[in-house]
């Protein structure tokens, strides 16, 4: 009889599985990747995977939730290094430009998930909406600190840059959105 799996091992397996799922789903698409591929890439038995996540949908939601935490923390770390409120808002677009230029950039994971599963999975749709709402609130707070009432246009510039860069494969939309946001904020 095999030894019982410790809580520590269970957490390590969960993180490893989420790493694998995130890489495969982001690179190739959620529907294009079967659970057998997730099993093979993770090295975990299918039975173990389904003990951690009862369904593929549960795995997708957990992956998106964890990605949201990491993604927004990275953005926050970059933006909050800047002291001036207007420059802080513009730092959003600098961070986006760096992200867009990363190898393997395939656009917004939440937009991609919405395109694949948003109409058929309430759980995925809820997670996508949660991410977009949190990102909106983050951007709006930084814009409000400038005293210029342009939170919605700045948010839409960021979202538009993300989608456009994902489709075009070119990081230039971040630069263009940066310039437009600077104009809105009255920054030089």
C-alpha positions in Angstrom: 0.0 0.0 0.0 1.4 3.4 -0.9 2.2 5.9 1.8 -0.5 8.5 2.3 0.1 11.9 0.6 1.0 14.6 3.0 -0.6 18.0 3.0 2.8 19.5 2.0 3.0 17.1 -1.0 -0.6 17.8 -1.9 0.1 21.6 -2.0 3.3 21.0 -4.0 1.4 18.8 -6.5 -1.4 21.5 -6.7 1.1 24.3 -7.5 3.0 22.1 -10.0 -0.3 21.2 -11.7 -1.4 24.8 -11.9 2.0 25.8 -13.4 1.6 23.1 -16.0 -2.0 23.9 -16.8 -1.3 27.6 -17.0 1.6 27.1 -19.4 -0.4 24.7 -21.7 -3.7 26.6 -21.6 -2.0 29.9 -22.2 0.2 28.6 -25.0 -2.2 26.4 -26.8 -5.7 27.2 -25.6 -8.0 25.6 -23.0 -10.1 23.5 -25.4 -7.1 22.4 -27.4 -5.4 20.8 -24.3 -6.9 17.6 -23.0 -6.5 16.3 -19.5 -4.2 13.5 -20.8 -1.8 16.2 -22.0 -2.0 17.9 -18.6 -1.3 14.6 -17.0 1.7 13.8 -19.2 3.2 17.3 -18.8 2.7 17.4 -15.0 3.8 13.9 -14.3 0.9 13.4 -12.0 -1.5 10.5 -12.4 -5.0 11.4 -13.7 -6.5 10.1 -10.5 -4.4 12.5 -8.5 -5.2 15.4 -10.7 -9.0 14.8 -10.3 -8.5 14.6 -6.5 -7.0 18.1 -6.6 -9.5 19.4 -9.2 -12.7 17.5 -9.7 -13.2 18.9 -13.3 -11.2 20.6 -16.0 -13.3 23.7 -15.4 -12.2 23.7 -11.7 -8.6 23.6 -12.8 -9.1 26.5 -15.3 -10.8 28.6 -12.6 -8.0 27.9 -10.1 -5.4 28.7 -12.7 -7.0 32.0 -13.7 -7.5 33.0 -10.0 -3.8 32.3 -9.2 -2.7 34.1 -12.4 -4.8 37.1 -11.4 -3.1 37.3 -8.0 0.4 37.1 -9.6 -0.4 39.4 -12.6 -1.9 42.2 -10.5 0.9 41.9 -7.9 3.5 42.3 -10.5 1.7 45.3 -12.0 1.3 46.8 -8.5 5.0 46.3 -7.7 6.0 48.1 -10.9 3.6 51.0 -10.6 4.0 51.7 -6.9 7.8 52.2 -7.3 6.8 55.5 -8.9 6.0 58.4 -6.6 4.3 61.0 -8.8 0.6 60.0 -9.3 0.6 60.9 -13.1 3.8 59.0 -13.7 2.4 56.1 -11.7 -0.5 55.9 -14.1 1.8 56.0 -17.1 3.9 53.2 -15.5 0.9 50.9 -16.1 1.7 51.2 -19.8 5.4 50.7 -19.3 4.7 47.5 -17.4 2.3 46.4 -20.2 5.0 47.1 -22.8 7.4 44.8 -20.9 4.7 42.1 -20.6 3.8 42.4 -24.3 7.5 41.9 -25.3 7.9 38.7 -23.2 8.5 35.5 -25.2 5.3 33.5 -25.5 3.0 36.5 -25.0 -0.4 35.5 -26.3 -2.6 38.3 -25.0 -4.9 38.4 -22.1 -5.5 35.0 -20.5 -8.9 36.1 -19.2 -10.0 37.4 -22.6 -8.7 34.1 -24.1 -10.6 32.0 -21.5 -13.7 34.1 -22.1 -13.5 33.5 -25.8 -13.2 29.8 -25.3 -15.5 29.1 -22.4 -17.3 32.3 -21.3 -20.6 31.4 -22.9 -20.6 27.8 -21.6 -19.0 28.1 -18.2 -20.6 30.3 -15.5 -17.6 29.6 -13.2 -15.0 30.8 -15.9 -17.2 33.8 -16.8 -17.3 34.8 -13.1 -13.6 34.5 -12.7 -13.0 36.6 -15.9 -15.4 39.2 -14.6 -13.7 39.2 -11.2 -10.3 39.8 -12.8 -11.5 42.6 -15.0 -13.4 44.3 -12.1 -10.2 44.1 -9.9 -8.0 45.4 -12.7 -10.5 48.2 -13.3 -10.5 49.2 -9.6 -6.7 49.1 -9.5 -6.4 51.4 -12.5 -9.2 53.7 -11.3 -7.5 54.1 -7.9 -4.2 55.2 -9.5 -6.0 57.6 -11.8 -8.1 59.1 -9.0 -4.9 59.9 -7.2 -4.0 62.3 -10.1 -7.2 64.3 -9.5 -8.0 64.1 -13.3 -11.4 62.4 -13.9 -10.3 60.0 -16.7 -10.3 56.6 -15.0 -12.6 55.0 -17.5 -10.7 56.1 -20.6 -7.4 55.1 -19.1 -8.7 51.7 -18.2 -10.1 51.3 -21.7 -6.7 52.3 -23.2 -5.0 49.6 -21.1 -7.6 46.9 -22.1 -7.4 48.0 -25.7 -3.6 47.8 -25.7 -3.7 44.3 -24.2 -6.2 43.0 -26.8 -4.4 44.7 -29.7 -1.0 43.5 -28.7 -2.3 40.0 -28.2 -3.8 39.9 -31.7 -0.9 41.8 -33.4 2.0 40.2 -31.6 3.5 43.7 -31.4 4.2 45.6 -28.1 3.7 49.0 -29.8 0.0 49.4 -28.6 1.4 49.9 -25.1 3.5 52.9 -26.3 0.5 54.3 -28.2 -1.8 53.9 -25.2 0.9 55.5 -23.0 0.9 58.6 -25.2 -2.9 58.8 -25.2 -3.0 58.4 -21.4 -0.4 61.1 -21.0 -2.6 63.4 -23.1 -5.7 62.6 -21.0 -3.7 63.3 -17.8 -2.2 66.4 -19.1 1.3 65.0 -18.5 4.3 65.8 -20.7 
